[in-house]
Amino acid sequence: MPGFQIEETIVAGCAAFSKKCGLYVDPGAIAAHAKQIASLNLEATRTGVTFSASKPIPDDLVEKLAVSSRGEKGF
């Protein structure tokens, strides 16, 4: 799974599956943006948000999740 790393720490990752894609971040980032994730009818787990290629995660939410994950990791 490809990821984005700062120093030795992975702060976000992504994956594509046969029917879904996923963005994986720190659990604190998911919790911090749970209301927005739910309002967009996206599926979330403790560490990721899954979506279809035809209905991707909005760019602003991707940015918020990545920045939150980076902060949760201490960067």
N, CA, C, O and CB atoms as a CASP TS submission, in Angstrom:
PFRMAT TS
TARGET T0000
AUTHOR 0000-0000-0000
METHOD Language model
MODEL 1
PARENT N/A
ATOM      1  N   MET     1       0.859  -1.162   0.000  1.00  0.00           N
ATOM      2  CA  MET     1       0.000   0.000   0.000  1.00  0.00           C
ATOM      3  C   MET     1       0.908   1.228   0.000  1.00  0.00           C
ATOM      4  O   MET     1       1.751   1.365   0.886  1.00  0.00           O
ATOM      5  CB  MET     1      -0.979  -0.004   1.230  1.00  0.00           C
ATOM      6  N   PRO     2       0.752   2.119  -0.972  1.00  0.00           N
ATOM      7  CA  PRO     2       1.552   3.345  -0.980  1.00  0.00           C
ATOM      8  C   PRO     2       1.163   4.258   0.173  1.00  0.00           C
ATOM      9  O   PRO     2       0.012   4.276   0.609  1.00  0.00           O
ATOM     10  CB  PRO     2       1.390   4.084  -2.311  1.00  0.00           C
ATOM     11  N   GLY     3       2.126   5.001   0.651  1.00  0.00           N
ATOM     12  CA  GLY     3       1.857   5.913   1.744  1.00  0.00           C
ATOM     13  C   GLY     3       2.688   7.164   1.645  1.00  0.00           C
ATOM     14  O   GLY     3       3.580   7.272   0.804  1.00  0.00           O
ATOM     15  N   PHE     4       2.389   8.101   2.504  1.00  0.00           N
ATOM     16  CA  PHE     4       3.118   9.352   2.585  1.00  0.00           C
ATOM     17  C   PHE     4       3.823   9.375   3.927  1.00  0.00           C
ATOM     18  O   PHE     4       3.210   9.146   4.970  1.00  0.00           O
ATOM     19  CB  PHE     4       2.175  10.586   2.409  1.00  0.00           C
ATOM     20  N   GLN     5       5.106   9.652   3.889  1.00  0.00           N
ATOM     21  CA  GLN     5       5.957   9.500   5.060  1.00  0.00           C
ATOM     22  C   GLN     5       6.663  10.807   5.380  1.00  0.00           C
ATOM     23  O   GLN     5       7.087  11.532   4.481  1.00  0.00           O
ATOM     24  CB  GLN     5       6.979   8.383   4.842  1.00  0.00           C
ATOM     25  N   ILE     6       6.786  11.100   6.669  1.00  0.00           N
ATOM     26  CA  ILE     6       7.614  12.189   7.159  1.00  0.00           C
ATOM     27  C   ILE     6       8.631  11.534   8.078  1.00  0.00           C
ATOM     28  O   ILE     6       8.269  10.865   9.045  1.00  0.00           O
ATOM     29  CB  ILE     6       6.765  13.314   7.902  1.00  0.00           C
ATOM     30  N   GLU     7       9.888  11.729   7.773  1.00  0.00           N
ATOM     31  CA  GLU     7      10.970  11.033   8.456  1.00  0.00           C
ATOM     32  C   GLU     7      10.687   9.536   8.383  1.00  0.00           C
ATOM     33  O   GLU     7      10.594   8.990   7.283  1.00  0.00           O
ATOM     34  CB  GLU     7      11.112  11.514   9.943  1.00  0.00           C
ATOM     35  N   GLU     8      10.550   8.870   9.496  1.00  0.00           N
ATOM     36  CA  GLU     8      10.302   7.421   9.492  1.00  0.00           C
ATOM     37  C   GLU     8       8.843   7.066   9.748  1.00  0.00           C
ATOM     38  O   GLU     8       8.520   5.893   9.936  1.00  0.00           O
ATOM     39  CB  GLU     8      11.168   6.749  10.532  1.00  0.00           C
ATOM     40  N   THR     9       7.957   8.057   9.757  1.00  0.00           N
ATOM     41  CA  THR     9       6.565   7.840  10.139  1.00  0.00           C
ATOM     42  C   THR     9       5.628   7.972   8.945  1.00  0.00           C
ATOM     43  O   THR     9       5.643   8.980   8.239  1.00  0.00           O
ATOM     44  CB  THR     9       6.160   8.822  11.227  1.00  0.00           C
ATOM     45  N   ILE    10       4.812   6.941   8.728  1.00  0.00           N
ATOM     46  CA  ILE    10       3.777   7.004   7.695  1.00  0.00           C
ATOM     47  C   ILE    10       2.612   7.823   8.258  1.00  0.00           C
ATOM     48  O   ILE    10       2.088   7.501   9.324  1.00  0.00           O
ATOM     49  CB  ILE    10       3.306   5.557   7.254  1.00  0.00           C
ATOM     50  N   VAL    11       2.207   8.875   7.550  1.00  0.00           N
ATOM     51  CA  VAL    11       1.105   9.705   8.038  1.00  0.00           C
ATOM     52  C   VAL    11      -0.195   9.452   7.289  1.00  0.00           C
ATOM     53  O   VAL    11      -1.268   9.783   7.793  1.00  0.00           O
ATOM     54  CB  VAL    11       1.473  11.163   7.930  1.00  0.00           C
ATOM     55  N   ALA    12      -0.121   8.872   6.097  1.00  0.00           N
ATOM     56  CA  ALA    12      -1.332   8.553   5.328  1.00  0.00           C
ATOM     57  C   ALA    12      -0.982   7.496   4.294  1.00  0.00           C
ATOM     58  O   ALA    12       0.152   7.422   3.819  1.00  0.00           O
ATOM     59  CB  ALA    12      -1.929   9.831   4.640  1.00  0.00           C
ATOM     60  N   GLY    13      -1.959   6.690   3.957  1.00  0.00           N
ATOM     61  CA  GLY    13      -1.776   5.673   2.930  1.00  0.00           C
ATOM     62  C   GLY    13      -3.035   5.549   2.098  1.00  0.00           C
ATOM     63  O   GLY    13      -4.102   6.030   2.479  1.00  0.00           O
ATOM     64  N   CYS    14      -2.895   4.904   0.965  1.00  0.00           N
ATOM     65  CA  CYS    14      -4.061   4.715   0.110  1.00  0.00           C
ATOM     66  C   CYS    14      -3.993   3.342  -0.544  1.00  0.00           C
ATOM     67  O   CYS    14      -2.920   2.756  -0.689  1.00  0.00           O
ATOM     68  CB  CYS    14      -4.147   5.828  -0.962  1.00  0.00           C
ATOM     69  N   ALA    15      -5.146   2.849  -0.931  1.00  0.00           N
ATOM     70  CA  ALA    15      -5.216   1.539  -1.569  1.00  0.00           C
ATOM     71  C   ALA    15      -6.431   1.506  -2.483  1.00  0.00           C
ATOM     72  O   ALA    15      -7.423   2.200  -2.258  1.00  0.00           O
ATOM     73  CB  ALA    15      -5.285   0.398  -0.511  1.00  0.00           C
ATOM     74  N   ALA    16      -6.328   0.681  -3.521  1.00  0.00           N
ATOM     75  CA  ALA    16      -7.452   0.471  -4.440  1.00  0.00           C
ATOM     76  C   ALA    16      -7.789  -1.009  -4.440  1.00  0.00           C
ATOM     77  O   ALA    16      -6.899  -1.856  -4.526  1.00  0.00           O
ATOM     78  CB  ALA    16      -7.117   0.971  -5.889  1.00  0.00           C
ATOM     79  N   PHE    17      -9.053  -1.313  -4.346  1.00  0.00           N
ATOM     80  CA  PHE    17      -9.546  -2.677  -4.354  1.00  0.00           C
ATOM     81  C   PHE    17     -10.487  -2.840  -5.547  1.00  0.00           C
ATOM     82  O   PHE    17     -10.690  -1.888  -6.300  1.00  0.00           O
ATOM     83  CB  PHE    17     -10.264  -3.026  -3.013  1.00  0.00           C
ATOM     84  N   SER    18     -11.049  -3.994  -5.726  1.00  0.00           N
ATOM     85  CA  SER    18     -11.891  -4.229  -6.896  1.00  0.00           C
ATOM     86  C   SER    18     -13.141  -3.349  -6.931  1.00  0.00           C
ATOM     87  O   SER    18     -13.579  -2.950  -8.010  1.00  0.00           O
ATOM     88  CB  SER    18     -12.298  -5.673  -6.939  1.00  0.00           C
ATOM     89  N   LYS    19     -13.720  -3.042  -5.769  1.00  0.00           N
ATOM     90  CA  LYS    19     -14.944  -2.244  -5.745  1.00  0.00           C
ATOM     91  C   LYS    19     -14.821  -0.938  -4.977  1.00  0.00           C
ATOM     92  O   LYS    19     -15.696  -0.078  -5.075  1.00  0.00           O
ATOM     93  CB  LYS    19     -16.044  -3.046  -5.158  1.00  0.00           C
ATOM     94  N   LYS    20     -13.752  -0.781  -4.219  1.00  0.00           N
ATOM     95  CA  LYS    20     -13.592   0.404  -3.382  1.00  0.00           C
ATOM     96  C   LYS    20     -12.154   0.868  -3.367  1.00  0.00           C
ATOM     97  O   LYS    20     -11.236   0.143  -3.751  1.00  0.00           O
ATOM     98  CB  LYS    20     -14.062   0.126  -1.965  1.00  0.00           C
ATOM     99  N   CYS    21     -11.983   2.087  -2.918  1.00  0.00           N
ATOM    100  CA  CYS    21     -10.668   2.656  -2.651  1.00  0.00           C
ATOM    101  C   CYS    21     -10.656   3.058  -1.184  1.00  0.00           C
ATOM    102  O   CYS    21     -11.712   3.186  -0.564  1.00  0.00           O
ATOM    103  CB  CYS    21     -10.351   3.883  -3.596  1.00  0.00           C
ATOM    104  N   GLY    22      -9.481   3.256  -0.633  1.00  0.00           N
ATOM    105  CA  GLY    22      -9.404   3.644   0.763  1.00  0.00           C
ATOM    106  C   GLY    22      -8.302   4.645   1.021  1.00  0.00           C
ATOM    107  O   GLY    22      -7.244   4.598   0.393  1.00  0.00           O
ATOM    108  N   LEU    23      -8.552   5.542   1.939  1.00  0.00           N
ATOM    109  CA  LEU    23      -7.563   6.488   2.438  1.00  0.00           C
ATOM    110  C   LEU    23      -7.383   6.153   3.911  1.00  0.00           C
ATOM    111  O   LEU    23      -8.353   6.123   4.668  1.00  0.00           O
ATOM    112  CB  LEU    23      -8.007   8.002   2.217  1.00  0.00           C
ATOM    113  N   TYR    24      -6.150   5.904   4.315  1.00  0.00           N
ATOM    114  CA  TYR    24      -5.877   5.439   5.674  1.00  0.00           C
ATOM    115  C   TYR    24      -5.000   6.451   6.398  1.00  0.00           C
ATOM    116  O   TYR    24      -3.937   6.834   5.910  1.00  0.00           O
ATOM    117  CB  TYR    24      -5.199   4.048   5.657  1.00  0.00           C
ATOM    118  N   VAL    25      -5.460   6.873   7.561  1.00  0.00           N
ATOM    119  CA  VAL    25      -4.793   7.906   8.349  1.00  0.00           C
ATOM    120  C   VAL    25      -4.826   7.519   9.824  1.00  0.00           C
ATOM    121  O   VAL    25      -5.325   6.452  10.183  1.00  0.00           O
ATOM    122  CB  VAL    25      -5.462   9.289   8.130  1.00  0.00           C
ATOM    123  N   ASP    26      -4.301   8.376  10.658  1.00  0.00           N
ATOM    124  CA  ASP    26      -4.312   8.144  12.105  1.00  0.00           C
ATOM    125  C   ASP    26      -5.759   8.122  12.626  1.00  0.00           C
ATOM    126  O   ASP    26      -6.591   8.902  12.162  1.00  0.00           O
ATOM    127  CB  ASP    26      -3.484   9.240  12.841  1.00  0.00           C
ATOM    128  N   PRO    27      -6.060   7.247  13.574  1.00  0.00           N
ATOM    129  CA  PRO    27      -7.424   7.190  14.121  1.00  0.00           C
ATOM    130  C   PRO    27      -7.940   8.534  14.646  1.00  0.00           C
ATOM    131  O   PRO    27      -9.134   8.816  14.551  1.00  0.00           O
ATOM    132  CB  PRO    27      -7.473   6.178  15.234  1.00  0.00           C
ATOM    133  N   GLY    28      -7.061   9.350  15.191  1.00  0.00           N
ATOM    134  CA  GLY    28      -7.472  10.661  15.685  1.00  0.00           C
ATOM    135  C   GLY    28      -7.982  11.565  14.572  1.00  0.00           C
ATOM    136  O   GLY    28      -8.873  12.385  14.791  1.00  0.00           O
ATOM    137  N   ALA    29      -7.419  11.417  13.385  1.00  0.00           N
ATOM    138  CA  ALA    29      -7.867  12.216  12.244  1.00  0.00           C
ATOM    139  C   ALA    29      -9.274  11.806  11.822  1.00  0.00           C
ATOM    140  O   ALA    29     -10.098  12.655  11.481  1.00  0.00           O
ATOM    141  CB  ALA    29      -6.891  12.066  11.061  1.00  0.00           C
ATOM    142  N   ILE    30      -9.547  10.497  11.846  1.00  0.00           N
ATOM    143  CA  ILE    30     -10.894  10.020  11.508  1.00  0.00           C
ATOM    144  C   ILE    30     -11.892  10.549  12.540  1.00  0.00           C
ATOM    145  O   ILE    30     -12.963  11.038  12.181  1.00  0.00           O
ATOM    146  CB  ILE    30     -10.936   8.456  11.451  1.00  0.00           C
ATOM    147  N   ALA    31     -11.540  10.451  13.807  1.00  0.00           N
ATOM    148  CA  ALA    31     -12.437  10.921  14.874  1.00  0.00           C
ATOM    149  C   ALA    31     -12.683  12.418  14.770  1.00  0.00           C
ATOM    150  O   ALA    31     -13.807  12.872  14.982  1.00  0.00           O
ATOM    151  CB  ALA    31     -11.853  10.585  16.251  1.00  0.00           C
ATOM    152  N   ALA    32     -11.654  13.192  14.448  1.00  0.00           N
ATOM    153  CA  ALA    32     -11.782  14.643  14.378  1.00  0.00           C
ATOM    154  C   ALA    32     -12.710  15.095  13.253  1.00  0.00           C
ATOM    155  O   ALA    32     -13.294  16.176  13.328  1.00  0.00           O
ATOM    156  CB  ALA    32     -10.418  15.268  14.196  1.00  0.00           C
ATOM    157  N   HIS    33     -12.847  14.283  12.221  1.00  0.00           N
ATOM    158  CA  HIS    33     -13.655  14.669  11.058  1.00  0.00           C
ATOM    159  C   HIS    33     -14.821  13.716  10.813  1.00  0.00           C
ATOM    160  O   HIS    33     -15.342  13.636   9.700  1.00  0.00           O
ATOM    161  CB  HIS    33     -12.782  14.729   9.820  1.00  0.00           C
ATOM    162  N   ALA    34     -15.226  12.998  11.851  1.00  0.00           N
ATOM    163  CA  ALA    34     -16.287  11.995  11.724  1.00  0.00           C
ATOM    164  C   ALA    34     -17.600  12.587  11.227  1.00  0.00           C
ATOM    165  O   ALA    34     -18.287  11.964  10.418  1.00  0.00           O
ATOM    166  CB  ALA    34     -16.514  11.316  13.053  1.00  0.00           C
ATOM    167  N   LYS    35     -17.955  13.765  11.690  1.00  0.00           N
ATOM    168  CA  LYS    35     -19.221  14.369  11.262  1.00  0.00           C
ATOM    169  C   LYS    35     -19.217  14.684   9.774  1.00  0.00           C
ATOM    170  O   LYS    35     -20.204  14.427   9.084  1.00  0.00           O
ATOM    171  CB  LYS    35     -19.498  15.640  12.056  1.00  0.00           C
ATOM    172  N   GLN    36     -18.114  15.239   9.269  1.00  0.00           N
ATOM    173  CA  GLN    36     -18.043  15.551   7.844  1.00  0.00           C
ATOM    174  C   GLN    36     -18.031  14.273   7.009  1.00  0.00           C
ATOM    175  O   GLN    36     -18.666  14.215   5.957  1.00  0.00           O
ATOM    176  CB  GLN    36     -16.796  16.396   7.541  1.00  0.00           C
ATOM    177  N   ILE    37     -17.321  13.262   7.465  1.00  0.00           N
ATOM    178  CA  ILE    37     -17.290  11.973   6.763  1.00  0.00           C
ATOM    179  C   ILE    37     -18.701  11.405   6.672  1.00  0.00           C
ATOM    180  O   ILE    37     -19.134  10.966   5.606  1.00  0.00           O
ATOM    181  CB  ILE    37     -16.344  10.967   7.484  1.00  0.00           C
ATOM    182  N   ALA    38     -19.411  11.417   7.788  1.00  0.00           N
ATOM    183  CA  ALA    38     -20.781  10.890   7.816  1.00  0.00           C
ATOM    184  C   ALA    38     -21.718  11.721   6.942  1.00  0.00           C
ATOM    185  O   ALA    38     -22.585  11.170   6.264  1.00  0.00           O
ATOM    186  CB  ALA    38     -21.308  10.855   9.254  1.00  0.00           C
ATOM    187  N   SER    39     -21.548  13.036   6.956  1.00  0.00           N
ATOM    188  CA  SER    39     -22.435  13.896   6.166  1.00  0.00           C
ATOM    189  C   SER    39     -22.277  13.661   4.664  1.00  0.00           C
ATOM    190  O   SER    39     -23.188  13.954   3.890  1.00  0.00           O
ATOM    191  CB  SER    39     -22.163  15.362   6.487  1.00  0.00           C
ATOM    192  N   LEU    40     -21.133  13.136   4.257  1.00  0.00           N
ATOM    193  CA  LEU    40     -20.885  12.830   2.847  1.00  0.00           C
ATOM    194  C   LEU    40     -21.259  11.386   2.500  1.00  0.00           C
ATOM    195  O   LEU    40     -21.041  10.931   1.377  1.00  0.00           O
ATOM    196  CB  LEU    40     -19.419  13.080   2.510  1.00  0.00           C
ATOM    197  N   ASN    41     -21.826  10.671   3.484  1.00  0.00           N
ATOM    198  CA  ASN    41     -22.209   9.262   3.302  1.00  0.00           C
ATOM    199  C   ASN    41     -21.030   8.380   2.895  1.00  0.00           C
ATOM    200  O   ASN    41     -21.180   7.452   2.101  1.00  0.00           O
ATOM    201  CB  ASN    41     -23.303   9.155   2.254  1.00  0.00           C
ATOM    202  N   LEU    42     -19.862   8.681   3.448  1.00  0.00           N
ATOM    203  CA  LEU    42     -18.680   7.855   3.219  1.00  0.00           C
ATOM    204  C   LEU    42     -18.578   6.831   4.337  1.00  0.00           C
ATOM    205  O   LEU    42     -19.009   7.089   5.461  1.00  0.00           O
ATOM    206  CB  LEU    42     -17.389   8.722   3.141  1.00  0.00           C
ATOM    207  N   GLU    43     -18.020   5.688   4.040  1.00  0.00           N
ATOM    208  CA  GLU    43     -17.836   4.650   5.049  1.00  0.00           C
ATOM    209  C   GLU    43     -16.505   4.878   5.744  1.00  0.00           C
ATOM    210  O   GLU    43     -15.484   5.103   5.095  1.00  0.00           O
ATOM    211  CB  GLU    43     -17.897   3.228   4.417  1.00  0.00           C
ATOM    212  N   ALA    44     -16.526   4.818   7.064  1.00  0.00           N
ATOM    213  CA  ALA    44     -15.302   5.010   7.833  1.00  0.00           C
ATOM    214  C   ALA    44     -15.100   3.862   8.804  1.00  0.00           C
ATOM    215  O   ALA    44     -16.052   3.332   9.376  1.00  0.00           O
ATOM    216  CB  ALA    44     -15.341   6.342   8.586  1.00  0.00           C
ATOM    217  N   THR    45     -13.850   3.493   8.976  1.00  0.00           N
ATOM    218  CA  THR    45     -13.452   2.564  10.025  1.00  0.00           C
ATOM    219  C   THR    45     -12.622   3.380  11.010  1.00  0.00           C
ATOM    220  O   THR    45     -12.543   4.603  10.893  1.00  0.00           O
ATOM    221  CB  THR    45     -12.643   1.316   9.449  1.00  0.00           C
ATOM    222  N   ARG    46     -12.024   2.728  11.948  1.00  0.00           N
ATOM    223  CA  ARG    46     -11.198   3.433  12.927  1.00  0.00           C
ATOM    224  C   ARG    46     -10.011   4.129  12.264  1.00  0.00           C
ATOM    225  O   ARG    46      -9.582   5.185  12.730  1.00  0.00           O
ATOM    226  CB  ARG    46     -10.700   2.462  13.994  1.00  0.00           C
ATOM    227  N   THR    47      -9.478   3.562  11.194  1.00  0.00           N
ATOM    228  CA  THR    47      -8.262   4.108  10.585  1.00  0.00           C
ATOM    229  C   THR    47      -8.403   4.515   9.124  1.00  0.00           C
ATOM    230  O   THR    47      -7.418   4.919   8.507  1.00  0.00           O
ATOM    231  CB  THR    47      -7.176   3.113  10.697  1.00  0.00           C
ATOM    232  N   GLY    48      -9.594   4.418   8.560  1.00  0.00           N
ATOM    233  CA  GLY    48      -9.686   4.753   7.144  1.00  0.00           C
ATOM    234  C   GLY    48     -11.073   5.148   6.677  1.00  0.00           C
ATOM    235  O   GLY    48     -12.076   4.959   7.366  1.00  0.00           O
ATOM    236  N   VAL    49     -11.084   5.704   5.478  1.00  0.00           N
ATOM    237  CA  VAL    49     -12.329   6.082   4.812  1.00  0.00           C
ATOM    238  C   VAL    49     -12.339   5.367   3.475  1.00  0.00           C
ATOM    239  O   VAL    49     -11.384   5.476   2.706  1.00  0.00           O
ATOM    240  CB  VAL    49     -12.458   7.650   4.636  1.00  0.00           C
ATOM    241  N   THR    50     -13.415   4.633   3.187  1.00  0.00           N
ATOM    242  CA  THR    50     -13.518   3.964   1.898  1.00  0.00           C
ATOM    243  C   THR    50     -14.511   4.704   1.016  1.00  0.00           C
ATOM    244  O   THR    50     -15.460   5.330   1.490  1.00  0.00           O
ATOM    245  CB  THR    50     -13.939   2.489   2.075  1.00  0.00           C
ATOM    246  N   PHE    51     -14.259   4.609  -0.276  1.00  0.00           N
ATOM    247  CA  PHE    51     -15.074   5.331  -1.240  1.00  0.00           C
ATOM    248  C   PHE    51     -14.974   4.637  -2.585  1.00  0.00           C
ATOM    249  O   PHE    51     -14.097   3.799  -2.797  1.00  0.00           O
ATOM    250  CB  PHE    51     -14.636   6.810  -1.348  1.00  0.00           C
ATOM    251  N   SER    52     -15.873   4.988  -3.490  1.00  0.00           N
ATOM    252  CA  SER    52     -15.823   4.418  -4.832  1.00  0.00           C
ATOM    253  C   SER    52     -15.102   5.390  -5.757  1.00  0.00           C
ATOM    254  O   SER    52     -15.017   6.586  -5.477  1.00  0.00           O
ATOM    255  CB  SER    52     -17.251   4.105  -5.361  1.00  0.00           C
ATOM    256  N   ALA    53     -14.592   4.867  -6.850  1.00  0.00           N
ATOM    257  CA  ALA    53     -13.910   5.720  -7.829  1.00  0.00           C
ATOM    258  C   ALA    53     -14.882   6.724  -8.445  1.00  0.00           C
ATOM    259  O   ALA    53     -14.475   7.811  -8.855  1.00  0.00           O
ATOM    260  CB  ALA    53     -13.263   4.863  -8.934  1.00  0.00           C
ATOM    261  N   SER    54     -16.156   6.368  -8.511  1.00  0.00           N
ATOM    262  CA  SER    54     -17.142   7.276  -9.088  1.00  0.00           C
ATOM    263  C   SER    54     -17.591   8.366  -8.113  1.00  0.00           C
ATOM    264  O   SER    54     -18.174   9.368  -8.529  1.00  0.00           O
ATOM    265  CB  SER    54     -18.341   6.490  -9.555  1.00  0.00           C
ATOM    266  N   LYS    55     -17.320   8.173  -6.810  1.00  0.00           N
ATOM    267  CA  LYS    55     -17.665   9.179  -5.798  1.00  0.00           C
ATOM    268  C   LYS    55     -16.482   9.332  -4.833  1.00  0.00           C
ATOM    269  O   LYS    55     -16.524   8.850  -3.701  1.00  0.00           O
ATOM    270  CB  LYS    55     -18.976   8.775  -5.022  1.00  0.00           C
ATOM    271  N   PRO    56     -15.428  10.013  -5.302  1.00  0.00           N
ATOM    272  CA  PRO    56     -14.221  10.143  -4.468  1.00  0.00           C
ATOM    273  C   PRO    56     -14.429  11.065  -3.265  1.00  0.00           C
ATOM    274  O   PRO    56     -15.410  11.804  -3.191  1.00  0.00           O
ATOM    275  CB  PRO    56     -13.067  10.666  -5.308  1.00  0.00           C
ATOM    276  N   ILE    57     -13.504  11.003  -2.346  1.00  0.00           N
ATOM    277  CA  ILE    57     -13.498  11.907  -1.196  1.00  0.00           C
ATOM    278  C   ILE    57     -13.189  13.317  -1.720  1.00  0.00           C
ATOM    279  O   ILE    57     -12.260  13.479  -2.511  1.00  0.00           O
ATOM    280  CB  ILE    57     -12.442  11.449  -0.102  1.00  0.00           C
ATOM    281  N   PRO    58     -13.936  14.324  -1.302  1.00  0.00           N
ATOM    282  CA  PRO    58     -13.633  15.694  -1.741  1.00  0.00           C
ATOM    283  C   PRO    58     -12.210  16.104  -1.329  1.00  0.00           C
ATOM    284  O   PRO    58     -11.718  15.720  -0.268  1.00  0.00           O
ATOM    285  CB  PRO    58     -14.665  16.689  -1.149  1.00  0.00           C
ATOM    286  N   ASP    59     -11.579  16.880  -2.187  1.00  0.00           N
ATOM    287  CA  ASP    59     -10.196  17.298  -1.949  1.00  0.00           C
ATOM    288  C   ASP    59     -10.007  17.974  -0.598  1.00  0.00           C
ATOM    289  O   ASP    59      -8.998  17.747   0.070  1.00  0.00           O
ATOM    290  CB  ASP    59      -9.748  18.231  -3.043  1.00  0.00           C
ATOM    291  N   ASP    60     -10.973  18.810  -0.185  1.00  0.00           N
ATOM    292  CA  ASP    60     -10.810  19.508   1.086  1.00  0.00           C
ATOM    293  C   ASP    60     -10.794  18.543   2.265  1.00  0.00           C
ATOM    294  O   ASP    60     -10.087  18.775   3.245  1.00  0.00           O
ATOM    295  CB  ASP    60     -11.920  20.525   1.270  1.00  0.00           C
ATOM    296  N   LEU    61     -11.564  17.468   2.179  1.00  0.00           N
ATOM    297  CA  LEU    61     -11.572  16.483   3.259  1.00  0.00           C
ATOM    298  C   LEU    61     -10.274  15.673   3.255  1.00  0.00           C
ATOM    299  O   LEU    61      -9.745  15.355   4.321  1.00  0.00           O
ATOM    300  CB  LEU    61     -12.790  15.545   3.125  1.00  0.00           C
ATOM    301  N   VAL    62      -9.764  15.341   2.090  1.00  0.00           N
ATOM    302  CA  VAL    62      -8.474  14.638   2.010  1.00  0.00           C
ATOM    303  C   VAL    62      -7.402  15.489   2.688  1.00  0.00           C
ATOM    304  O   VAL    62      -6.596  14.977   3.466  1.00  0.00           O
ATOM    305  CB  VAL    62      -8.084  14.339   0.518  1.00  0.00           C
ATOM    306  N   GLU    63      -7.396  16.781   2.393  1.00  0.00           N
ATOM    307  CA  GLU    63      -6.409  17.674   2.995  1.00  0.00           C
ATOM    308  C   GLU    63      -6.576  17.738   4.515  1.00  0.00           C
ATOM    309  O   GLU    63      -5.593  17.660   5.253  1.00  0.00           O
ATOM    310  CB  GLU    63      -6.527  19.081   2.390  1.00  0.00           C
ATOM    311  N   LYS    64      -7.816  17.878   4.981  1.00  0.00           N
ATOM    312  CA  LYS    64      -8.062  17.933   6.421  1.00  0.00           C
ATOM    313  C   LYS    64      -7.603  16.657   7.119  1.00  0.00           C
ATOM    314  O   LYS    64      -6.984  16.715   8.181  1.00  0.00           O
ATOM    315  CB  LYS    64      -9.544  18.168   6.693  1.00  0.00           C
ATOM    316  N   LEU    65      -7.906  15.501   6.520  1.00  0.00           N
ATOM    317  CA  LEU    65      -7.507  14.224   7.121  1.00  0.00           C
ATOM    318  C   LEU    65      -5.988  14.086   7.153  1.00  0.00           C
ATOM    319  O   LEU    65      -5.427  13.627   8.148  1.00  0.00           O
ATOM    320  CB  LEU    65      -8.125  13.050   6.348  1.00  0.00           C
ATOM    321  N   ALA    66      -5.322  14.480   6.070  1.00  0.00           N
ATOM    322  CA  ALA    66      -3.859  14.371   6.014  1.00  0.00           C
ATOM    323  C   ALA    66      -3.195  15.293   7.027  1.00  0.00           C
ATOM    324  O   ALA    66      -2.262  14.887   7.720  1.00  0.00           O
ATOM    325  CB  ALA    66      -3.354  14.697   4.605  1.00  0.00           C
ATOM    326  N   VAL    67      -3.669  16.528   7.118  1.00  0.00           N
ATOM    327  CA  VAL    67      -3.095  17.478   8.069  1.00  0.00           C
ATOM    328  C   VAL    67      -3.358  17.016   9.501  1.00  0.00           C
ATOM    329  O   VAL    67      -2.474  17.107  10.353  1.00  0.00           O
ATOM    330  CB  VAL    67      -3.675  18.893   7.844  1.00  0.00           C
ATOM    331  N   SER    68      -4.561  16.523   9.770  1.00  0.00           N
ATOM    332  CA  SER    68      -4.871  16.015  11.115  1.00  0.00           C
ATOM    333  C   SER    68      -4.014  14.809  11.459  1.00  0.00           C
ATOM    334  O   SER    68      -3.518  14.694  12.580  1.00  0.00           O
ATOM    335  CB  SER    68      -6.354  15.645  11.222  1.00  0.00           C
ATOM    336  N   SER    69      -3.840  13.914  10.504  1.00  0.00           N
ATOM    337  CA  SER    69      -3.020  12.733  10.740  1.00  0.00           C
ATOM    338  C   SER    69      -1.570  13.134  11.025  1.00  0.00           C
ATOM    339  O   SER    69      -0.926  12.591  11.922  1.00  0.00           O
ATOM    340  CB  SER    69      -3.088  11.782   9.532  1.00  0.00           C
ATOM    341  N   ARG    70      -1.080  14.082  10.253  1.00  0.00           N
ATOM    342  CA  ARG    70       0.290  14.578  10.480  1.00  0.00           C
ATOM    343  C   ARG    70       0.424  15.140  11.887  1.00  0.00           C
ATOM    344  O   ARG    70       1.411  14.875  12.572  1.00  0.00           O
ATOM    345  CB  ARG    70       0.663  15.662   9.439  1.00  0.00           C
ATOM    346  N   GLY    71      -0.568  15.916  12.319  1.00  0.00           N
ATOM    347  CA  GLY    71      -0.545  16.490  13.666  1.00  0.00           C
ATOM    348  C   GLY    71      -0.607  15.420  14.743  1.00  0.00           C
ATOM    349  O   GLY    71       0.085  15.514  15.757  1.00  0.00           O
ATOM    350  N   GLU    72      -1.438  14.399  14.528  1.00  0.00           N
ATOM    351  CA  GLU    72      -1.543  13.302  15.492  1.00  0.00           C
ATOM    352  C   GLU    72      -0.221  12.542  15.617  1.00  0.00           C
ATOM    353  O   GLU    72       0.083  11.974  16.666  1.00  0.00           O
ATOM    354  CB  GLU    72      -2.665  12.339  15.081  1.00  0.00           C
ATOM    355  N   LYS    73       0.553  12.540  14.542  1.00  0.00           N
ATOM    356  CA  LYS    73       1.850  11.846  14.551  1.00  0.00           C
ATOM    357  C   LYS    73       2.977  12.741  15.072  1.00  0.00           C
ATOM    358  O   LYS    73       4.120  12.299  15.186  1.00  0.00           O
ATOM    359  CB  LYS    73       2.194  11.356  13.144  1.00  0.00           C
ATOM    360  N   GLY    74       2.655  13.997  15.386  1.00  0.00           N
ATOM    361  CA  GLY    74       3.640  14.893  15.973  1.00  0.00           C
ATOM    362  C   GLY    74       4.412  15.740  14.984  1.00  0.00           C
ATOM    363  O   GLY    74       5.502  16.217  15.298  1.00  0.00           O
ATOM    364  N   PHE    75       3.863  15.937  13.787  1.00  0.00           N
ATOM    365  CA  PHE    75       4.565  16.759  12.795  1.00  0.00           C
ATOM    366  C   PHE    75       3.776  17.991  12.455  1.00  0.00           C
ATOM    367  O   PHE    75       4.215  18.799  11.636  1.00  0.00           O
ATOM    368  CB  PHE    75       4.841  15.965  11.534  1.00  0.00           C
TER
END
